Amino acid sequence: MSFDLIVKGGTLPSGESADIAISGERIAAIEPRIEAEAGRVVDASGCLVSPPFVDPHFHMDATLSYGIPRINASGTLLEGIALWGELKPLLTHEAVKERALAYCDWAVSMGLLAIRTHVDVCDDRLLAVEVLLEVRREVAPYIDLQLVAFPQDGYFRDPTAKANTVRALDMGVDVVGGIPHFERTMDDGRRSVTELCEMAAERGLLVDMHCDETDDPLSRHIEQLAYETQRLGLHGRVAGSHLTSMHSMDNYYVSKLLPLIAEAQVAAIPNPLINIMLQGRHDTFPKRRGLTRVKEMLAHGIRVGFGQDCVLDPWYSLGTADMLDVAFMGLHVAQMSHPDEMRRCFDMVTTESAGIMGLDGYGLAVGNKASLVVLDAGNPVEAIRLRADRLCVVTKGKVVAERERRDMALALPGRPASIHRRHTASH
């Protein structure tokens, strides 16, 4: 028997050592040792072999636009939205596509092979929708790109948002989005959740709403989202993104809210980098940091996936498409320091986010898509600690990115000639 590719000697996230054999676009075998011919062999000895990274929340229509037409001087969410409003009329098909494809290149280099991106529909041209539908087709051989119809300026607040959301879905956008906390009143926000969930139910689509992205503890649209999920039978198809108001909510109310979210099987998508940057801007001290109640959600059995949200755009001035950066920040802000909790953070940028997106054939199992990442780390926790180099990225059976391992040379008397910051605990 021969295979197209064998990844040999790697350590799986479970801690087992295994060889992975690939035929065509699928994983053909995972065994302790595979002695067979292959068109190519990748030596992963001593390295972590992981399923690809997944970003369940991003804004690709705005990415890499930092500084156009100006920067966000206050660093607030609302100035970012206002700045995006200034940028939208300046967008061209060519520029949006060039930036989106460049970001996809970055993503591949970081082993990020599945992205859910919200695309603003509050532009009668629907230019960004057209562009990202093109990009989705072009990157399909190597990235699974999922699009969310996102009425950025408010489903009711913007006079064209309702019709444009329908138009975008008719064009082939995958997921229904919303932003209830940005409507003019709490009641409009509540009604937008109801109407958008009904739209998703009628079309058999997933739902992912920006929900309660505010420090206001009375912003409680996640409760309505859980209710509509139950009423319409959308269990397992709905996600609430951000949920930052929960950071400031009364504990008694949250004790009621979390079981409702769990019962409805609504997933949560915090975005640690942007949440820690944008929230608490109106506080002096003590200053709220805004990340939602991740540990409490996990304790209630709620599925949680970490998102990147923004890279070099009106809201966030940094970013490299590295989901290990996201996990690293999430681990710290959520104070998930136990080894099991740190390991869970790795899952939240891989398997848990894949589950939220409903990805078919994802994961290291025979018969699944042959997409994986070889990391210069011994285990998932070390991968987060080091934000480990991606030594090899395979998507659908093809090696699409690779680099040599980078050790640092030292010139210190009596000390090793090089270091790589990997660590084995002494006994």
N, C-alpha and C positions, 0 to 999 in steps of 0.2 A: 504494500500500500504506500502511496505517496500523497503528499499534501502540497498546497501552494505555499504555506507559511507555517512555521512552528516557532512559538515563543517558549524558550526553554529555561527551566530552572527558577522561575519567578515565584514570589510569595503572594498568595491570594489574600484579599482583605480578611478572610477567616483565619489566616495564619498558616494554612496548609501550603506546602510547596507542590507545584504542579507544572507540567508542560501543557501548552494549549496548541492544538493543531487546527488549522483553518483550511477549508476548501471553498473556493469561490468567495461568497459574501457571508458564509456561515461558520460557526464554530463546529468542528467535526468531532473533536475529542478533547477531554480534559482528564489527564491521568498523571500519576506520580512520575512516570518516565515513558516517553513515547520514542521508540526506536524506529524511525521510518525516514524515508527520503523526503525532501521538501525543496521547493523552488528557492526558498530562502529560510534561514534560521536566524532568529533574533535571540541573542544571549541576554537573559534577564536575571542571571544568577545574583542572589542577594538583594534583589530589587522588588518593590511592590508592583504587582500587576493588578490594575483596577479597571472596572468598567469606566467608560468615559464620564467626564464631568457634565453636569446638566444645570442650566440656568433657567429657572421657572419664571423669572420676572426681569424683563429688560425693555429698553426703549431704543430700538435700532434706528428709528427715523431721526432721532436727535443725536446719535452717538458721533463723537469726534468733531462736533461743531463748536467746541469750547472757544469763546472769544468772539463769536459771530452773533449779532453785531457788536456785542459788548460782553463783559463778564458779569456775573451775579455778585454785586458788591456786598450785599447784606448776608448772602449765604442762605437765605430763607427759601422755603418751598414756594411761597406766594410770589416772591420776586422771580424765581425760576420759571413759574408758570407765565408771568407777565413777559419775561424775556423770550420764552418760547413763542408767545404771541407776536412779538416783534420779528422773530426769525422766520416764522411760517411763510409770510408773503415773499420772502427772499429765496425760499427753497426752489431748487431746480431739479428736474429729473436726474440729470447727470451727476450733480453734486451729492444728492442723497444716495444714489446708487453706488457711487465711488466710495463714499464713507462707509456704507453698509458692507460692501464687499471687503474693504480693508479690515473692518472689524472682524468679519468672518475669518479672514486670514489669521488675525491675532488669536481668535478662538481656537482654530485648529492647532496652532503652535502650542497652546496651553492645554490641549486635550479636552477642550470644551466642544462637544459634538452634538448637543441638543440645546436649543434656546427657544423660550417662549417670549415673543416680543409684542408689546402693546404698540399699536399704531394709531395715531390721532386721526379721527374721522371728522373733526370740526374744521374742515377746510373743503369748501365745495368742489375744489378740483380733485379731491381724493388722490392727490399726487403721491403722497407717501404710501398709500394703500397699493396703488399701481406699481410703484417701485419695488416694494417689499414682496409683492406677489411674484415679480420677475426674479428678485433675488432668491426667493424660496425655491423656484424652479432651478436656478443656476447652481445653487449650493447643495441641492438634494443628493448628489452623489457622495457628499461627505458630511453634511450637517443636516439634522432634523430641525427645521425651522417652523415654529407654530406661531400664527398671528392672532392677535386679540383686537377686535374692533373697540377702540377706546375713545369715548366722547370726552376728550380732555377738558373741554370748557363747560361741561355739565350737560347731561342728557336733556334736561328741561331748560337750563339756563341759556344754552346756545340755541338760537331759533332753527338752525339747520341740523342739529345733532341727531335728532330722531330719524329723519329721512336718510341721513348719511350713514347712520349705523346699519340700517336695512340695506342700503346700497352696497356697503362694504361686505356684509354677509353674503349678499347675492353674488358678489364678485369672487367669493371663495375663501374669505377669512374664516378661521377655524373656531374662534372662541368669542363669546359675548362678554364685553367689559363694561365698566361703569366707574363713577366717582361720586357717590352720593353725598359725601361730606362737603363737596364743592358747590352743591346746588345752593340756591339763594335762601332756602329755609330747610329746617329739619324735615318738615313734611314733604317737601319736594324730593329730598333725598330718599325718604322712605318709599315714595311712589315710584321713583326711578328704579329702586331695587326690585319692586314688584313687577314693573313692566318689562324690565330687561330679563328677569328670570323667566317670565312667561314667554318672551321671545325665544329664549334658549330652549325651553321645553317644547315649544311648537316645532322647532327646527332640529331637535335632537342634538344640540350642541353643548359644549362645556361652558362654564361660567368662571370668570376670574375678575373680581372687582377690586380696584383700589378702595379700601374701606377704612374709614376713620383714621386717615393719615394726618393726625392732628394731636395736639397736647390737650385738647378739650375733653375732660372725662365724661361729658354728657353727649359726646358723639358716639352713638350706639347703633350704627347701621348694621354692624355684624349680627346683632340680634335679629333684625329683619331678614338678613340674608339667610340665617339658619332657619328661620320660620318658613320663608318661601321655598327653601330647599326641601323641607319636610312636606309642605303643602303640595308641591308639584312633583314629588318623587324624584328629585334630582340627586339623591344620595350618591356620594363618591364622584360627582361631576362638577363640584363647585369649590372654588378657592376664594378666600379673602386675603388680599395682599396688604402688607404693612401692619394694620391693626394697632397702630401706635397709641391710640387713645387708651387702650387697655393698660398701658404702663401707668396711667394716672387715675384709673377708675377706683372706686370704692371696693374694698376687698369683699364685702358681702355681696355686692352686685356681681362681681366676677365669679363668686362661688355658685351663683345661679347660671351665669352665662356659659361657662366652660362645659358643663354637662349638655347644654343645648347644642353647642357646636359639635361636640362629640357624637351626640345622638343623630344629628343630621349628616354626619360624615363629611363636614365641611373642612377642607384643608386650610392651613395657614401658611402664608409666604412672607415672613419677615425679610427685610433687606438691610442687613446689619451696617454696611458701610454708609448708605445714604441715611438710614434712620439715626445713626449716631451723629451724623453731620448736620441734619436739618432740624431735628427736634430740640426742644428746650431753648430755642433762640430768644424767647421772650422772658426767660427766667434769669434771675441774678444767681443767688445761691441760697439753699441747695438747688442745683440745676438738674432737671430731669433729663435722662439720656434717651428715652423714647422707644427703645426696643421692646416689643411686646413680650408677654409672659411665656417665653419659650418652654422653660422647664415645667411650669404648671400645665401647659397644653400637653406636653409629652406624657405627663403623669395621668392625664385623662384619656390617653389613647388617641389624641388628635394628631393627624399626619402633618408634619412641619417640614418645609423645604426652604432653604436659604436662597435668596436671589441677589444678583449683582446690581440690578436696577439701572445704573447709569455709569457711563465712562466718558469723561471729557465732554460734558454737555452743559446746558444751562443750570443744572442742579448739582453737578459733581465735577470737580476739577481734576480728579485723579483717575486711576484705574488702568488695568492691563489685561482684562479678560481672564483673570486668574481666580477661579472659584475657591482655591485654597486661601487666598486673601480674605474672601468672604467668610469662610469657615473660621479662620483665625480670629477675625473681629467678632463674629457671632459667639464663639467660645468665650471670649473675654467679657463681652458686655452681658451675656446671659449667665456668667459665672459658672460655666459647665466645666469644672476642673477635675472631676473624677475620671479615671481612665475610660469607664463605660460611657460617660457623657461626652468626652472628647471624641471617642469613636463614633458616637451618634452624630456629631457634627460633620464628620466625613460622610456619613450616610445621607445627611441633609443636602449635600451638594452632588450626590450621585443617585443612589437607589430611591430615596424618598422623593426627590424632585422628579425622577423619571416616573414614579407612580402617580404623582400629581398631574403630570402632563399626559398620562395614559400612553406612554411610549410602548410600541409593540416590538417584541424581540430584543428588549434591552437586558443586558446583564451577562455575566460569565457563566453560561450554561450551554450544554450541547444543543445545537439547533438554533440558538439565538444569533443575532447579527454579530459578525466578527469585528466588533469595535472595542478597543481597549487602549489603556495608557500604561506605559512602563515608567515608574517613578523612582527617582534616586532617593529611596527611603526604605526602611525595613518593615514598616507597618503604617496603618492609617494615621495614628497619632503623630508619628514622626514626620509623616508627609505634611501634616498641618504645621507642626513646629518649624520645619525647615522651609515651608512653601516650596516643596521639593521640585527640582528640575524635572521636566518631562524628557526622558531619554528617547522614547519612541512613542509615536501615536499611530494607531492603526484604526482606520475607519472602513467598515464593510469589506474587510479582507485586504486592504491596501495600506502600505506604510505611507503616510502623508507628511510626517514630520519626524525628525530625529536629530539628536545632538550627542556629542561625546560627553562623558562624565567630566565635571569640572572640579578638580581638587585644587586647593590653594597651596602654592609652594611657599615654604618657610625657610628663612635663613637665620636660625637661632642656635647658638652653641648648645650641643647636648640634647636638642629636641628633635622631633621627627621632621623629615624633609618636606612633608605635606600633610594637610588636614582636609577633612571633608565634612566635619560637624555631625556626622552620624554618631550614634552613641549606643553602646551596649552597657547596661548596668553592671557594675562590678559586684561580685559575691563575697 
